[in-house]
Amino acid sequence: MPGGRLTGEDRRLIAEGLAEGLGYTEIGRRLGRPASTVMREVTRNGGPEEYRASRAQEATRQRARRRRQGRPPTATVPAGGDGRDPQQVQEFTEFFTVLVEQQGLPRMAARALTCLCVTDSGTLTAADLVQRLQVSPASVSQAVNVLEQQGIVRRERAPGERRERYVIDDIWLRSALAAMRMNGALITASQRGAEILGATTPAGARFGASAEFLLLMSEALQQVMDRWRQRTDARNAERER
């Protein structure tokens, strides 16, 4: 039934839909379920290329057995106040985690990022993440290192505090800055490749075209960031009036 747990038949239909090359939205329509439900199911069980209905069904049985044996939940994100529906918050948390995971983040880094994003303060300690995600301190440390390397999260320690806090602010601006730094390195390498291989050769021309495209992308990103800063400054000035 829509909204209930997936059945073995549901999983068979998901596998058939993937084999037909259908998207999550169309598969969800066939099942009468949200696309986010299908996305979570597929991502949790190997992704579109590796998904198998029987294997997914068995994995679900194993997870249910471990829960009955007292294993802690895989993700717990408090809904807070402000009239929020805890179930909706949890469902959105799971959906957003899958979404950013599909953008290339490792699973644990995606969970840590989402946990920070749905927190009003935008800041948590390692102990907070361990408690909310029900994972080991080592897993949190590794996840945060990944987010730091991509410029998404920063560390800070307030005066008088012993514990570091992980902070997200201007998350997509930081991500864009990280992308620009990577683009800069790729532009330089591509230009060098075109020079060494010869701009008139197929390989050299390929590197030259790559450098040109990446340069245009960086210029566009810079314009977007400038516009965003202008809007942010205008909003801040309006609040101070």
Accessible surface in RSA format (square Angstrom, percent):
REM  Atomic radii and reference values for relative SASA: ProtOr
REM  Chains: A
REM  Algorithm: Lee & Richards
REM  Probe-radius: 1.40
REM  Slices: 20
REM RES _ NUM      All-atoms   Total-Side   Main-Chain    Non-polar    All polar
REM                ABS   REL    ABS   REL    ABS   REL    ABS   REL    ABS   REL
RES MET A   1   171.99  89.1 131.97  87.3  40.02  95.3 104.11  88.5  67.88  89.9
RES PRO A   2    92.68  67.5  79.41  72.4  13.28  48.3  79.82  65.9  12.86  79.9
RES GLY A   3    75.36  92.9   0.00   N/A  75.36  92.9  39.96 109.7  35.40  79.3
RES GLY A   4    29.38  36.2   0.00   N/A  29.38  36.2  21.72  59.6   7.67  17.2
RES ARG A   5   200.89  84.3 183.23  93.4  17.67  42.1  81.07 110.8 119.83  72.6
RES LEU A   6    24.60  13.7  10.68   7.6  13.92  35.0  10.68   7.5  13.92  37.5
RES THR A   7    65.94  46.9  61.67  62.5   4.27  10.2  62.03  83.3   3.91   5.9
RES GLY A   8    32.62  40.2   0.00   N/A  32.62  40.2  22.04  60.5  10.58  23.7
RES GLU A   9    89.57  51.4  81.69  61.8   7.89  18.8  51.19  99.0  38.38  31.3
RES ASP A  10    19.12  13.4  19.12  19.0   0.00   0.0   0.00   0.0  19.12  19.1
RES ARG A  11    10.16   4.3  10.16   5.2   0.00   0.0   0.15   0.2  10.00   6.1
RES ARG A  12   103.02  43.3 102.96  52.5   0.07   0.2  57.79  79.0  45.23  27.4
RES LEU A  13    57.21  31.9  53.94  38.6   3.27   8.2  53.94  37.9   3.27   8.8
RES ILE A  14     0.00   0.0   0.00   0.0   0.00   0.0   0.00   0.0   0.00   0.0
RES ALA A  15    26.97  24.8  20.46  31.6   6.51  14.8  21.98  31.0   4.98  13.2
RES GLU A  16    72.79  41.8  68.27  51.7   4.51  10.7  32.97  63.8  39.82  32.5
RES GLY A  17     0.31   0.4   0.00   N/A   0.31   0.4   0.30   0.8   0.01   0.0
RES LEU A  18    30.87  17.2  14.01  10.0  16.86  42.4  14.78  10.4  16.09  43.3
RES ALA A  19    93.94  86.4  49.34  76.1  44.60 101.5  62.30  87.7  31.64  83.8
RES GLU A  20   102.89  59.1  66.32  50.2  36.57  87.1  41.82  80.9  61.07  49.9
RES GLY A  21    66.31  81.8   0.00   N/A  66.31  81.8  34.05  93.4  32.26  72.3
RES LEU A  22    46.16  25.7  35.26  25.2  10.91  27.4  37.47  26.3   8.70  23.4
RES GLY A  23    46.19  57.0   0.00   N/A  46.19  57.0  37.33 102.5   8.86  19.8
RES TYR A  24    38.90  18.2  34.33  19.5   4.57  11.9  33.07  24.9   5.82   7.2
RES THR A  25    82.51  58.7  78.39  79.5   4.12   9.8  50.57  67.9  31.94  48.3
RES GLU A  26    57.28  32.9  56.53  42.8   0.75   1.8  22.02  42.6  35.27  28.8
RES ILE A  27     0.76   0.4   0.76   0.6   0.00   0.0   0.76   0.5   0.00   0.0
RES GLY A  28     0.23   0.3   0.00   N/A   0.23   0.3   0.23   0.6   0.00   0.0
RES ARG A  29   155.33  65.2 131.05  66.8  24.28  57.8  69.74  95.3  85.59  51.9
RES ARG A  30   129.03  54.2  91.94  46.9  37.08  88.3  43.12  58.9  85.91  52.1
RES LEU A  31    23.08  12.9   0.96   0.7  22.12  55.6   6.32   4.4  16.76  45.1
RES GLY A  32    41.53  51.2   0.00   N/A  41.53  51.2  32.44  89.0   9.09  20.4
RES ARG A  33    18.22   7.7   5.59   2.9  12.63  30.1   3.83   5.2  14.39   8.7
RES PRO A  34    79.76  58.1  67.44  61.5  12.32  44.8  79.15  65.3   0.61   3.8
RES ALA A  35    32.35  29.7  24.08  37.2   8.28  18.8  24.08  33.9   8.28  21.9
RES SER A  36    24.69  20.9  22.35  29.8   2.34   5.4   7.55  16.1  17.14  24.0
RES THR A  37    25.17  17.9  24.03  24.4   1.14   2.7  14.75  19.8  10.41  15.7
RES VAL A  38     0.00   0.0   0.00   0.0   0.00   0.0   0.00   0.0   0.00   0.0
RES MET A  39    20.46  10.6  20.46  13.5   0.00   0.0  20.31  17.3   0.15   0.2
RES ARG A  40    35.54  14.9  34.34  17.5   1.20   2.9   4.75   6.5  30.79  18.7
RES GLU A  41     2.25   1.3   1.85   1.4   0.40   1.0   1.33   2.6   0.92   0.8
RES VAL A  42     0.00   0.0   0.00   0.0   0.00   0.0   0.00   0.0   0.00   0.0
RES THR A  43    32.29  23.0  16.48  16.7  15.81  37.7  15.92  21.4  16.38  24.8
RES ARG A  44   116.57  48.9  83.21  42.4  33.36  79.4  32.57  44.5  84.00  50.9
RES ASN A  45    17.13  11.8   7.17   6.9   9.96  24.0  12.37  29.8   4.76   4.6
RES GLY A  46    48.35  59.6   0.00   N/A  48.35  59.6  29.34  80.5  19.02  42.6
RES GLY A  47    14.01  17.3   0.00   N/A  14.01  17.3  13.54  37.2   0.47   1.0
RES PRO A  48    74.90  54.6  62.44  56.9  12.46  45.3  62.44  51.6  12.46  77.5
RES GLU A  49   145.07  83.3 130.13  98.4  14.94  35.6  53.91 104.3  91.16  74.4
RES GLU A  50    95.54  54.8  95.54  72.3   0.00   0.0  31.67  61.3  63.87  52.1
RES TYR A  51     7.41   3.5   0.00   0.0   7.41  19.3   0.00   0.0   7.41   9.1
RES ARG A  52   124.83  52.4 123.02  62.7   1.81   4.3  44.73  61.1  80.09  48.5
RES ALA A  53    23.04  21.2  18.28  28.2   4.76  10.8  18.52  26.1   4.52  12.0
RES SER A  54    91.03  76.9  76.04 101.5  14.99  34.5  56.61 120.5  34.42  48.2
RES ARG A  55   127.11  53.4 120.61  61.5   6.50  15.5  70.93  96.9  56.18  34.1
RES ALA A  56     0.40   0.4   0.00   0.0   0.40   0.9   0.19   0.3   0.21   0.6
RES GLN A  57    39.98  22.4  39.98  29.2   0.00   0.0  11.27  24.0  28.71  21.8
RES GLU A  58    74.33  42.7  74.33  56.2   0.00   0.0  44.49  86.1  29.84  24.4
RES ALA A  59    30.47  28.0  24.31  37.5   6.15  14.0  29.76  41.9   0.71   1.9
RES THR A  60    35.07  24.9  35.07  35.6   0.00   0.0  35.07  47.1   0.00   0.0
RES ARG A  61   119.93  50.4 114.66  58.5   5.27  12.6  44.17  60.4  75.76  45.9
RES GLN A  62    65.99  36.9  65.94  48.2   0.06   0.1  20.27  43.1  45.73  34.7
RES ARG A  63    44.06  18.5  42.79  21.8   1.28   3.0  22.83  31.2  21.23  12.9
RES ALA A  64    20.11  18.5  18.79  29.0   1.32   3.0  19.48  27.4   0.62   1.6
RES ARG A  65    94.35  39.6  94.35  48.1   0.00   0.0  35.71  48.8  58.64  35.5
RES ARG A  66    90.97  38.2  90.35  46.1   0.62   1.5  41.24  56.4  49.73  30.1
RES ARG A  67   115.80  48.6 100.59  51.3  15.21  36.2  51.14  69.9  64.66  39.2
RES ARG A  68   178.62  75.0 139.32  71.0  39.30  93.6  78.21 106.9 100.41  60.9
RES GLN A  69   138.71  77.6  98.75  72.2  39.95  95.1  46.21  98.4  92.50  70.2
RES GLY A  70    60.49  74.6   0.00   N/A  60.49  74.6  35.12  96.4  25.37  56.8
RES ARG A  71   118.60  49.8 102.35  52.2  16.25  38.7  30.30  41.4  88.30  53.5
RES PRO A  72    67.65  49.3  58.09  53.0   9.56  34.7  64.01  52.8   3.63  22.6
RES PRO A  73    74.16  54.1  69.95  63.8   4.21  15.3  73.34  60.6   0.82   5.1
RES THR A  74    83.34  59.3  74.33  75.4   9.01  21.5  52.23  70.2  31.11  47.0
RES ALA A  75    23.02  21.2  13.75  21.2   9.27  21.1  13.75  19.4   9.27  24.5
RES THR A  76    60.55  43.1  59.50  60.3   1.05   2.5  56.39  75.7   4.16   6.3
RES VAL A  77     9.92   6.5   1.51   1.4   8.41  20.3   1.51   1.3   8.41  22.8
RES PRO A  78    73.58  53.6  53.81  49.1  19.77  71.9  64.27  53.1   9.32  57.9
RES ALA A  79    14.17  13.0   5.38   8.3   8.80  20.0   5.77   8.1   8.40  22.3
RES GLY A  80    57.38  70.8   0.00   N/A  57.38  70.8  35.11  96.3  22.27  49.9
RES GLY A  81    48.11  59.3   0.00   N/A  48.11  59.3  35.81  98.3  12.30  27.5
RES ASP A  82   124.63  87.3  76.95  76.6  47.68 112.7  34.13  80.3  90.50  90.3
RES GLY A  83    84.33 104.0   0.00   N/A  84.33 104.0  44.21 121.3  40.12  89.8
RES ARG A  84    90.62  38.0  70.50  35.9  20.12  47.9  27.95  38.2  62.66  38.0
RES ASP A  85    66.02  46.2  56.55  56.3   9.47  22.4  19.86  46.7  46.15  46.0
RES PRO A  86    90.32  65.8  85.71  78.1   4.60  16.7  86.06  71.1   4.25  26.4
RES GLN A  87   122.34  68.4 115.39  84.3   6.95  16.5  38.88  82.8  83.45  63.3
RES GLN A  88   118.76  66.4 114.85  83.9   3.91   9.3  30.24  64.4  88.52  67.1
RES VAL A  89    27.71  18.2  24.11  21.8   3.61   8.7  27.67  24.0   0.04   0.1
RES GLN A  90    45.93  25.7  45.64  33.4   0.29   0.7  33.03  70.3  12.90   9.8
RES GLU A  91    81.00  46.5  79.58  60.2   1.42   3.4  27.93  54.0  53.07  43.3
RES PHE A  92   105.21  52.6 100.14  62.0   5.07  13.2 104.50  63.4   0.71   2.0
RES THR A  93     6.19   4.4   6.19   6.3   0.00   0.0   6.19   8.3   0.00   0.0
RES GLU A  94    57.22  32.9  53.55  40.5   3.67   8.7  17.23  33.3  39.99  32.7
RES PHE A  95    60.58  30.3  60.58  37.5   0.00   0.0  60.58  36.7   0.00   0.0
RES PHE A  96    36.51  18.3  36.51  22.6   0.00   0.0  36.51  22.1   0.00   0.0
RES THR A  97     5.45   3.9   5.45   5.5   0.00   0.0   2.18   2.9   3.27   4.9
RES VAL A  98     4.32   2.8   4.32   3.9   0.00   0.0   4.32   3.8   0.00   0.0
RES LEU A  99    62.86  35.0  62.86  45.0   0.00   0.0  62.86  44.1   0.00   0.0
RES VAL A 100     8.21   5.4   8.08   7.3   0.13   0.3   8.08   7.0   0.13   0.3
RES GLU A 101    37.18  21.3  29.54  22.3   7.64  18.2   9.18  17.7  28.01  22.9
RES GLN A 102    79.97  44.7  43.70  31.9  36.26  86.3  27.22  57.9  52.74  40.0
RES GLN A 103   137.38  76.8 100.85  73.7  36.54  87.0  41.25  87.8  96.13  72.9
RES GLY A 104    61.00  75.2   0.00   N/A  61.00  75.2  35.89  98.5  25.12  56.3
RES LEU A 105    16.11   9.0  11.50   8.2   4.61  11.6  11.61   8.2   4.49  12.1
RES PRO A 106    70.29  51.2  57.81  52.7  12.49  45.4  70.24  58.0   0.05   0.3
RES ARG A 107   107.48  45.1 101.27  51.6   6.21  14.8  48.94  66.9  58.54  35.5
RES MET A 108    48.15  24.9  46.11  30.5   2.04   4.9  46.07  39.2   2.08   2.8
RES ALA A 109     0.72   0.7   0.33   0.5   0.39   0.9   0.33   0.5   0.39   1.0
RES ALA A 110     0.00   0.0   0.00   0.0   0.00   0.0   0.00   0.0   0.00   0.0
RES ARG A 111    23.03   9.7  20.67  10.5   2.36   5.6   6.43   8.8  16.60  10.1
RES ALA A 112     0.16   0.1   0.16   0.2   0.00   0.0   0.16   0.2   0.00   0.0
RES LEU A 113     1.02   0.6   1.02   0.7   0.00   0.0   1.02   0.7   0.00   0.0
RES THR A 114     0.24   0.2   0.24   0.2   0.00   0.0   0.24   0.3   0.00   0.0
RES CYS A 115     0.32   0.2   0.19   0.2   0.13   0.3   0.24   0.6   0.08   0.1
RES LEU A 116     0.07   0.0   0.00   0.0   0.07   0.2   0.00   0.0   0.07   0.2
RES CYS A 117    46.79  35.4  19.07  21.3  27.72  65.1  13.69  34.7  33.10  35.7
RES VAL A 118    36.23  23.8  12.43  11.2  23.80  57.4  20.95  18.2  15.28  41.4
RES THR A 119    20.90  14.9  12.26  12.4   8.64  20.6  16.33  21.9   4.57   6.9
RES ASP A 120   111.98  78.4  72.16  71.8  39.81  94.1  42.38  99.7  69.59  69.4
RES SER A 121    74.96  63.3  39.31  52.5  35.64  82.1  46.87  99.8  28.09  39.3
RES GLY A 122     8.77  10.8   0.00   N/A   8.77  10.8   8.76  24.0   0.00   0.0
RES THR A 123    23.60  16.8  22.91  23.2   0.69   1.6  22.91  30.8   0.69   1.0
RES LEU A 124     6.25   3.5   6.25   4.5   0.00   0.0   6.25   4.4   0.00   0.0
RES THR A 125     8.51   6.1   8.51   8.6   0.00   0.0   8.09  10.9   0.42   0.6
RES ALA A 126    37.66  34.6  36.69  56.6   0.97   2.2  36.69  51.7   0.97   2.6
RES ALA A 127    45.28  41.6  32.67  50.4  12.61  28.7  38.49  54.2   6.79  18.0
RES ASP A 128    40.38  28.3  39.38  39.2   1.00   2.4   2.64   6.2  37.73  37.6
RES LEU A 129     0.00   0.0   0.00   0.0   0.00   0.0   0.00   0.0   0.00   0.0
RES VAL A 130    36.84  24.2  35.88  32.5   0.96   2.3  35.88  31.2   0.96   2.6
RES GLN A 131   127.07  71.1 120.60  88.1   6.46  15.4  36.56  77.8  90.50  68.6
RES ARG A 132    56.04  23.5  54.38  27.7   1.65   3.9   7.65  10.5  48.39  29.3
RES LEU A 133     2.99   1.7   2.78   2.0   0.21   0.5   2.78   2.0   0.21   0.6
RES GLN A 134    70.69  39.5  44.82  32.8  25.87  61.6   9.15  19.5  61.54  46.7
RES VAL A 135    30.63  20.2  14.72  13.3  15.92  38.4  25.24  21.9   5.39  14.6
RES SER A 136    54.34  45.9  44.48  59.4   9.86  22.7  42.65  90.8  11.69  16.4
RES PRO A 137    93.66  68.3  89.69  81.8   3.97  14.4  90.04  74.3   3.62  22.5
RES ALA A 138    74.91  68.9  61.45  94.8  13.46  30.6  69.14  97.4   5.77  15.3
RES SER A 139    35.00  29.6  30.77  41.1   4.23   9.7   6.27  13.3  28.73  40.2
RES VAL A 140     0.82   0.5   0.48   0.4   0.33   0.8   0.82   0.7   0.00   0.0
RES SER A 141    49.48  41.8  48.82  65.2   0.65   1.5  24.02  51.1  25.46  35.7
RES GLN A 142   127.60  71.4 124.83  91.2   2.77   6.6  34.42  73.3  93.18  70.7
RES ALA A 143     2.76   2.5   0.12   0.2   2.64   6.0   2.50   3.5   0.26   0.7
RES VAL A 144     0.00   0.0   0.00   0.0   0.00   0.0   0.00   0.0   0.00   0.0
RES ASN A 145    58.75  40.5  57.66  55.7   1.09   2.6  13.33  32.1  45.41  43.9
RES VAL A 146    33.40  22.0  33.40  30.2   0.01   0.0  33.40  29.0   0.01   0.0
RES LEU A 147     0.00   0.0   0.00   0.0   0.00   0.0   0.00   0.0   0.00   0.0
RES GLU A 148    58.54  33.6  43.19  32.7  15.35  36.5  15.03  29.1  43.51  35.5
RES GLN A 149   148.50  83.0 111.07  81.2  37.43  89.1  46.96 100.0 101.53  77.0
RES GLN A 150    78.27  43.8  74.46  54.4   3.80   9.1  25.16  53.6  53.10  40.3
RES GLY A 151    14.36  17.7   0.00   N/A  14.36  17.7  13.76  37.8   0.60   1.3
RES ILE A 152     8.09   4.6   8.09   6.0   0.00   0.0   8.09   5.8   0.00   0.0
RES VAL A 153     5.77   3.8   0.00   0.0   5.77  13.9   0.00   0.0   5.77  15.7
RES ARG A 154    76.82  32.3  74.46  38.0   2.37   5.6  33.63  46.0  43.20  26.2
RES ARG A 155    81.87  34.4  58.18  29.7  23.69  56.4  25.02  34.2  56.86  34.5
RES GLU A 156    70.46  40.5  61.31  46.4   9.14  21.8  26.65  51.6  43.80  35.8
RES ARG A 157   132.03  55.4 102.90  52.5  29.12  69.3  31.93  43.6 100.10  60.7
RES ALA A 158    39.78  36.6  32.22  49.7   7.56  17.2  38.34  54.0   1.44   3.8
RES PRO A 159   138.29 100.8 106.29  96.9  32.00 116.3 118.55  97.9  19.74 122.7
RES GLY A 160    87.40 107.8   0.00   N/A  87.40 107.8  44.45 122.0  42.94  96.2
RES GLU A 161    69.31  39.8  57.62  43.6  11.68  27.8  31.27  60.5  38.04  31.1
RES ARG A 162   222.10  93.3 198.08 101.0  24.02  57.2  79.77 109.0 142.33  86.3
RES ARG A 163   150.57  63.2 145.06  73.9   5.51  13.1  49.73  68.0 100.84  61.1
RES GLU A 164    59.90  34.4  52.07  39.4   7.83  18.6  11.94  23.1  47.95  39.2
RES ARG A 165    58.20  24.4  58.20  29.7   0.00   0.0  10.07  13.8  48.13  29.2
RES TYR A 166    13.69   6.4  13.69   7.8   0.00   0.0   0.25   0.2  13.43  16.6
RES VAL A 167    12.49   8.2  12.49  11.3   0.00   0.0  12.49  10.8   0.00   0.0
RES ILE A 168    23.67  13.5  13.63  10.2  10.04  24.2  13.63   9.8  10.04  27.2
RES ASP A 169    54.68  38.3  46.37  46.2   8.30  19.6  36.34  85.5  18.34  18.3
RES ASP A 170    80.18  56.2  60.20  59.9  19.98  47.2  13.59  32.0  66.60  66.4
RES ILE A 171    25.43  14.5  24.60  18.3   0.83   2.0  24.60  17.7   0.83   2.3
RES TRP A 172   146.39  58.7 140.73  68.1   5.65  13.3 117.56  62.7  28.83  46.8
RES LEU A 173    28.78  16.0  21.00  15.0   7.77  19.5  24.88  17.5   3.90  10.5
RES ARG A 174    70.35  29.5  68.97  35.2   1.37   3.3   9.71  13.3  60.64  36.8
RES SER A 175    35.93  30.4  33.58  44.8   2.35   5.4   2.40   5.1  33.53  47.0
RES ALA A 176    17.25  15.9  12.11  18.7   5.14  11.7  16.85  23.7   0.40   1.1
RES LEU A 177    60.08  33.5  59.53  42.6   0.56   1.4  59.53  41.8   0.56   1.5
RES ALA A 178    20.28  18.7  14.35  22.1   5.94  13.5  15.12  21.3   5.17  13.7
RES ALA A 179    43.32  39.8  34.92  53.9   8.40  19.1  42.67  60.1   0.66   1.7
RES MET A 180    42.25  21.9  35.80  23.7   6.45  15.4  36.07  30.7   6.18   8.2
RES ARG A 181   151.69  63.7 134.50  68.6  17.19  40.9  81.07 110.8  70.62  42.8
RES MET A 182   115.94  60.0 111.55  73.8   4.39  10.5 103.03  87.6  12.91  17.1
RES ASN A 183    10.88   7.5  10.88  10.5   0.00   0.0   0.00   0.0  10.88  10.5
RES GLY A 184    32.41  40.0   0.00   N/A  32.41  40.0  29.65  81.4   2.76   6.2
RES ALA A 185    62.93  57.9  47.16  72.8  15.77  35.9  56.39  79.4   6.54  17.3
RES LEU A 186    79.94  44.5  79.77  57.1   0.18   0.4  79.90  56.1   0.04   0.1
RES ILE A 187    16.95   9.6  16.95  12.6   0.00   0.0  16.95  12.2   0.00   0.0
RES THR A 188    90.48  64.4  89.17  90.4   1.31   3.1  63.53  85.3  26.95  40.7
RES ALA A 189    59.27  54.5  46.93  72.4  12.34  28.1  53.80  75.8   5.47  14.5
RES SER A 190     9.25   7.8   9.08  12.1   0.17   0.4   0.13   0.3   9.12  12.8
RES GLN A 191    94.79  53.0  87.28  63.8   7.51  17.9  30.45  64.8  64.34  48.8
RES ARG A 192   127.53  53.5 124.78  63.6   2.74   6.5  47.15  64.4  80.38  48.7
RES GLY A 193    12.19  15.0   0.00   N/A  12.19  15.0  11.85  32.5   0.35   0.8
RES ALA A 194    11.74  10.8  11.62  17.9   0.12   0.3  11.74  16.5   0.00   0.0
RES GLU A 195   123.77  71.1  95.31  72.1  28.46  67.8  45.68  88.3  78.09  63.8
RES ILE A 196   113.65  64.7  82.39  61.4  31.26  75.4  88.60  63.8  25.06  68.0
RES LEU A 197    80.39  44.8  64.35  46.0  16.04  40.3  67.84  47.6  12.55  33.8
RES GLY A 198    24.86  30.7   0.00   N/A  24.86  30.7  24.86  68.2   0.00   0.0
RES ALA A 199    73.34  67.4  56.40  87.0  16.93  38.5  56.46  79.5  16.87  44.7
RES THR A 200   137.64  97.9 103.36 104.8  34.28  81.7  83.56 112.2  54.08  81.8
RES THR A 201    53.36  37.9  50.94  51.6   2.42   5.8  52.92  71.1   0.44   0.7
RES PRO A 202   109.43  79.8  96.75  88.2  12.68  46.1 105.65  87.2   3.77  23.5
RES ALA A 203    34.50  31.7  33.09  51.1   1.42   3.2  33.09  46.6   1.42   3.7
RES GLY A 204     0.16   0.2   0.00   N/A   0.16   0.2   0.00   0.0   0.16   0.4
RES ALA A 205    49.94  45.9  40.15  62.0   9.79  22.3  45.56  64.2   4.37  11.6
RES ARG A 206   152.82  64.2 144.76  73.8   8.07  19.2  68.12  93.1  84.71  51.3
RES PHE A 207    81.64  40.8  80.99  50.2   0.65   1.7  81.64  49.5   0.00   0.0
RES GLY A 208    28.12  34.7   0.00   N/A  28.12  34.7  21.99  60.4   6.12  13.7
RES ALA A 209    60.60  55.7  51.97  80.2   8.64  19.6  55.02  77.5   5.58  14.8
RES SER A 210    44.36  37.5  37.47  50.0   6.88  15.9  18.37  39.1  25.99  36.4
RES ALA A 211     6.19   5.7   5.45   8.4   0.74   1.7   5.73   8.1   0.46   1.2
RES GLU A 212   114.53  65.8 108.90  82.4   5.63  13.4  37.46  72.5  77.07  62.9
RES PHE A 213   121.18  60.6 119.05  73.7   2.13   5.5 120.92  73.3   0.26   0.7
RES LEU A 214    26.77  14.9  26.77  19.2   0.00   0.0  26.77  18.8   0.00   0.0
RES LEU A 215    81.29  45.3  81.29  58.2   0.00   0.0  81.29  57.1   0.00   0.0
RES LEU A 216   106.93  59.5 102.99  73.7   3.93   9.9 103.16  72.4   3.77  10.1
RES MET A 217    74.38  38.5  67.42  44.6   6.96  16.6  55.61  47.3  18.77  24.9
RES SER A 218    13.52  11.4  12.96  17.3   0.57   1.3  12.59  26.8   0.93   1.3
RES GLU A 219    85.43  49.0  80.25  60.7   5.18  12.3  35.99  69.6  49.44  40.4
RES ALA A 220    51.32  47.2  47.94  74.0   3.37   7.7  50.11  70.6   1.21   3.2
RES LEU A 221    43.93  24.5  43.49  31.1   0.44   1.1  43.88  30.8   0.06   0.2
RES GLN A 222    68.72  38.4  68.72  50.2   0.00   0.0  34.93  74.3  33.79  25.6
RES GLN A 223   117.36  65.6 114.94  84.0   2.42   5.8  35.72  76.0  81.64  61.9
RES VAL A 224    87.74  57.7  86.40  78.2   1.34   3.2  86.90  75.5   0.84   2.3
RES MET A 225     4.18   2.2   3.80   2.5   0.39   0.9   4.18   3.6   0.00   0.0
RES ASP A 226    59.62  41.8  56.97  56.7   2.65   6.3  19.81  46.6  39.82  39.7
RES ARG A 227   139.23  58.5 138.47  70.6   0.76   1.8  46.16  63.1  93.07  56.4
RES TRP A 228   105.09  42.2 102.96  49.8   2.13   5.0  99.81  53.2   5.28   8.6
RES ARG A 229    92.78  39.0  90.50  46.1   2.28   5.4  49.22  67.3  43.55  26.4
RES GLN A 230   120.63  67.5 112.50  82.2   8.13  19.4  42.43  90.3  78.20  59.3
RES ARG A 231   132.86  55.8 128.22  65.4   4.64  11.0  37.37  51.1  95.48  57.9
RES THR A 232    38.71  27.5  38.71  39.2   0.00   0.0  38.60  51.9   0.10   0.2
RES ASP A 233    93.19  65.3  87.08  86.7   6.11  14.5  29.45  69.3  63.74  63.6
RES ALA A 234    64.53  59.3  50.34  77.7  14.19  32.3  58.91  83.0   5.62  14.9
RES ARG A 235    98.63  41.4  95.36  48.6   3.27   7.8  53.80  73.5  44.83  27.2
RES ASN A 236    59.69  41.2  58.33  56.4   1.35   3.3  17.14  41.2  42.55  41.1
RES ALA A 237    46.45  42.7  41.10  63.4   5.35  12.2  43.95  61.9   2.50   6.6
RES GLU A 238   102.97  59.1  95.60  72.3   7.37  17.5  42.26  81.7  60.71  49.6
RES ARG A 239   172.78  72.5 139.94  71.3  32.84  78.2  67.87  92.8 104.91  63.6
RES GLU A 240   150.58  86.5 113.38  85.8  37.20  88.6  49.33  95.4 101.25  82.7
RES ARG A 241   216.85  91.0 149.91  76.4  66.94 159.4  88.47 120.9 128.38  77.8
END  Absolute sums over single chains surface
CHAIN  1 A    14898.3      12132.8       2765.6       8331.7       6566.6
END  Absolute sums over all chains
TOTAL         14898.3      12132.8       2765.6       8331.7       6566.6
